[in-house]
């Protein structure tokens, strides 16, 4: 545990393996993927309350991408 605390102080974050059960991680991953795809339904940058979804056509990726959300 001390190593995790030290990484937190050095890096500003720490990876704690096993903190969530595998089925919880699957649900979290599915929700994150859903949220990640939601802005792509729009074809331009838009704001939803206090979130800015910057939707750009990326020729190198060959698709639209969201830079921040």
PyMOL commands that set and color helices and strands:
alter all, ss='L'
color gray80, all
select helices_A, chain A and resi 2-11+22-41
alter helices_A, ss='H'
color red, helices_A
select strands_A, chain A and resi 46-48+51-53+55-58+63-66
alter strands_A, ss='S'
color yellow, strands_A
deselect
rebuild
show_as cartoon
